[in-house]
């Protein structure tokens, strides 16, 4: 399981039927878990050291059960993700760790500004690495039972990390959900992709020295196909009357073919040939448009949220000296909650624009219905399920 699958699974936990486990049976669960850990190759010595002082963490349960659906306006999200302070601090880190990052690039062919952007997004350059005891939080979430098998798998992986000697139990901290170190690896991703870049025999992503963590992130990106020299995406301008049905990750063309349709960069020039590309308009016709490449998908392996991918990509560009985005994010525009998507589909259907079902999933039928409604209102036909569109239908 990679980090993206972890995030999806952790989010899915909030949709599962609620469990009613509490601290009273936690000790018994740990005692029973020992045999399962032993069967996975965990020694009693490792187990005892890991669980010495382990506690049931009610805070982890509360946070897991109350994860809000992400609905922050993209303008607000990006103002934090790519704030002036974060860009400035990233440039400082580039100067401070330039030699290290150059060696990482030489080894894994992932550029320094990309690694720094992930570091900045995940822990604000190491300032927020997480202080929750990892074994306690994973054991608590496994015991809770809603996603017991999933979190138990992460717990087994964490015990293997301890058994390998990469970190001492008291130094093995994480976020409340089990993401670890400078760039927030989860235990199974750590097992598969973390590297010992310092050569001291340990893959220490928790240390003040970020070498292993940053190199591990580059190794992760390299494993999933990062193309050195290729941007994640380029901000573009779409011509008047552009057919927005051509946007989305299912439509790919070469930059030259997009140029023939009138799509160019913010200076009106054809985008360089970095390979096949798609066009995305995260907030519809009223905001920035991007031509995105293979590296967009690589970043998505870390976190599949479109806002996160753009945040990492643009932060990296700014750290490297790039300009701010030319287009402005529409104020207040955000991803619709599921209940709002259902309402949008119902209102479109009631208005005579069938979405082919009312299930909260915005697929091709819903987008066609949105475009038909937009055409009737003289609006750009971007098919985007926006908050402003829902408010118009109301």
N, C-alpha and C positions, 0 to 999 in steps of 0.2 A: 504494500500500500504506500503510495507516495503522498506528499504533503497536501496536494489538491484533494485527493480522496479523503484524507483525514478531515479537512475542513468541511467537506460535504457531509461526511458521516457525523461529525460533531454537531453540525447544524441539524441534521436529520434527527438527532437525539431529542431535540426539543419538540418534534412532532409525534414521538412515540407515546404510547399509553403511559400515564404517570405510574411510577412505582412508589411504594410507601416504606422503603427501607429506612432505618434510622441507625443511630450509633450503637444500639444495644446488641446487635448481632455482628458488629464489625470484627471483633476479635475472633469469633468463631469462623467467620468467612476467611480471615487470614490463615487460620490453622488449617482449614480445608484446602485453601489455595496452594499450600506448600507442596502437596503431592502433585498437583498439576504443574507447578513450576519445576519440581524435580524431574518430571517426565519430559520437560523441554530442555533438560541439561543444566538446570540451575542447581548449584551445590547448596547444601544446608548452611555452609559458612557464608556464602554470598547472601542467601535469603535472610539469615539472622542479622547480618550487618545492615542490610537494606531496611529491614522492618524494625530495627531498634528505635524506639521512640515514634514510630509511625502513628498517625492520628487520623481519625475521621474528620474530614474538613467540610463542615456544613456550608461554608462559603462557596466551595466548588459546586456543591449540589444546587445551591440557590442560583448561582450564575448560569449553570447549565440549563436549569429549568426556566430561566427568564431571559434567554437571549432574544433580543428584539430583532425582527426582520429589518434588514438594512434598508433604510429609506431616507438617509441623509441627502439633502440636495447636493448634486454633483459639484456645484459651484463652491459650496461650503467644504466638501470633502477635499477638493483640489486645493483650496486656499490653505488647508492644513498640510496636506501631503507634499505640496511643493511651495511651502511658505518661504519667504525671503531668508528666515533664520535657518531653515533646513538646507536650503541651497548653499548659504554661506558656510554652514558647518560642514557640509559635504565637501566643499572646496578646501576647507581647512584640513579635513581628513585626507584628501587627495595629496596635499603637500606633506602632511605628517607621515603618511604610510605609502608614499609614492614608490619607494623601492620594493616594498613588499608586494604591492599591487602589480608592479611590473613583472615580478617573478611569477606571480599567480597567472597573469596573462600569458606569459611565455610557456607556462605549463599547461594551461587549460584553454587558451585562446578565447577568453572572455574578458572584455575590456574593463578597466578599472572603474569607469563611471557607472557601469551596470551593477557591479558588485556593491559599490558604495550606495547606489539607490536602494537596493534591497536592504542593506544594513540600516539606512536612514528610515525606511518605511517600517521595518520590523521592530527596531529597538531604539530609534533615535540615536544611532551610532553608539550603541552599547549602554546608553543611559537607562534603558528599561528592559533589562534582560529577564525579569521575572524573579520573584523571591519566594515562590511557593515550593515547599518540599515536593519533589516530583513523585516519589514513591507514594506519599500520602495522598496526593490528589488523584493519581491514576487508580490506586486501590479503592479510594472512596467512590470514584465514578464507576469502576467495575462492580463494586459491591452494590451500588444503587440499582443496577439491574436493567435500566432502560436500554442501554447499549453495552451490556455487560461483556459480551464476547469481544466487541471491538476494543473497549478500554483494557480488557484483560490481555489482549494481544499486544497493546502498547506497553503494558506493565511487564510482560515477559521480555519484550525488547529492551526495556530500561534495565531490567536485572542482568541481561546479557552484557549491556554496556558496563555495568558495575563489575561484573565478573571478569571482563577483559582488562579492568584496571585503568580505564580511561579517565575516571573521575572518582573521587571519594563520595560516599553517600551524603555526607553533610554539605557537600558543594554541588550536589545534583539538584538544582532548582529549575523552576519553569514558570510559565504562566499558569493560571488556574486550570487550563485545559490540557496542559502537558507539552506545550511548545517551549523549546529549550535554547538558551544561549543567545549570542549576538544576532543571529539571523533566524532564530525561532524554528529550529529543526524539531520534528517529532521523532520519537524513538525509532520507529521502523525506517524512516527516511535516513536517520543518523546511521543506523546499522548498514544500510545499503550504499550510502553516498559520502559520509563524512570521511575526511582524510587527515592524516598526521603530517601537516605541512612543515612543522618545525623539526621533525625527525627525532622527537624525544620519546617515541614509543607510545604516545597517548594522543587520542583525537580529542583535544580539550577545547570545546566550543564555549565553555563557561568562563575561561580565564580572562583576566584583564587584557592580556595580549590577544588580539582578535585574529591572529594569523590562521589558526586552524579553522575558525568559523568562516572567515572570508574565503579561504581556499575551498572549503567544503561547499559553499554556495556556488562558486565557479565550477566545481566538479559536477554538481547537480545540474547546472545549466548545460554544461558540455554533454552530459549523459543524455539529455533530452533534445540535443540537436542544435545548440546555439551556433549561429553562423557569424563568425568574426567579420566585422566590417559592414554588416547589414544592420540597418536601423530596425527598431521594433515597429516604427511607423513614422509617417511624415504628415504634418498638417497640410491639408489641401483645400483648394477652393473649387466648389462645384458650380458649373455654369447655370445661368438662369434657365428654368424649365427642365432641369435635370430629372431623369426618371429614377426616383428613389427606390423603385423595385430592384434596381441594380446594386443596392447596398446590402451589406450583410456578409458573413463569412462563407456562405455557400457560393458566392459569385467571385471568381478570380480571373484576372487578366494581367497581362504584362503592363508595366507603367506606360510603355509606348501605346498600347491599345487604349488605356484609360485617357491618354493625352489626345487621342483621336476623337474621344467623346467630350473633349473640352475640360478634362480634369487636370489641373496643374498645381504646383506648390503655391505658397502664399505670395510669391513674386510672379506668378503667372507662367513659370517655366515647367516643362515636362519633368517629372520626377525621374531620377537616375534609375537605371535598370538594376534593381536589387533582387529580381526574381518576381514570380507571380505574386499578386497582391489583391487584397479586397478593400472595399471602402466601408467604413463604419461612421455612423452619425449618432453618438451616444445619447444626445438629447434631441434628435430629430433635426429638422431643417433650421431650427433656431439656435444652433450652437456650432461648435467646431466639428469639422469633418477630418477624418484621417485615412490615409492609405496605409494599410498594415501588412506586414510581411511575416515570414516564418517565425521570426524571433518573438512576435506577439504571442504566438502559441506556446513558445518555450516559457515565457514569463507566466502564462496561464497555468503551467504545471505547478507553480508555487502557490498561486491563489487565482482561482478562475473568475473572480469578480472583475467585471470590465473596468470598474473605477480603479481597482488596485493595479491592474495591468497598465492602464494609462498613467496612473500616478507614478509607478516605478519608471516607466519609459520616459515620461516628461521630466521627472526629477533627475534622472541620469543625464538627459540632454542638457539641462540647466547647469548641473555640476560641471559638465564638460565645456560650458561657456555658451550654450545655445540661448536663443531668445525666448521670451515669453510667448504663449500662444497668441496668434493674431486675433482670432475670434473669441468672443466672450461667452462664458457659460451662462445660460439663461438663469436669472435669479429665481430661486424657489423651485426650480424644476428638479424632480427626483423620480426615482423608480417607484412605481405604484406598489402598494401592498397587495397581497393576494385578494383581500376582500374588495379592494378598489378595482382590481383587474376583472373580477367577477361582475362587479357593478358596471364597468365599462362595457363588457360584452353584452350584458342584459339590456343596457340602454341602447346600444347600437342595434341589437336585434329588435327591440321594441320600436325603434325608429325606422325599421324596414331594411336594415343592413345586417343580414344574418352572419353571425360568426361561426356557424356550424356547431354550436354547443356553448355552454356557459360553464367553464371549468377553471377559469383563472389562468389558463395556459395560453399565452399569446403566440399562436402559430400562424401559418400562411393564411388560413381562412379569416382569422381575426384581422390580420394586416390588410387583406383585401377589403374587408368591411370598413376598416378605418380609412383606407384610401378613397373608397367610394363616398363615404360621408364627407371627407375633406374636400373632395371634388365638388360636392353639392354646396359646400360653404365657401368655395373660392379660396381654400387654404392650400399651402404646399402639400402635395400628396406623398408624404414621407412614410405613412403607415406606422408612425411611432405612437405607442400607447402612453401619451403624456398626461400629466396632471391637468394641464390647461385644457386638453381635449375633453377629459372627463368633466371638468367644471363647465365647459360649454354645453355638453350634453345634458347636464343637470338643469 
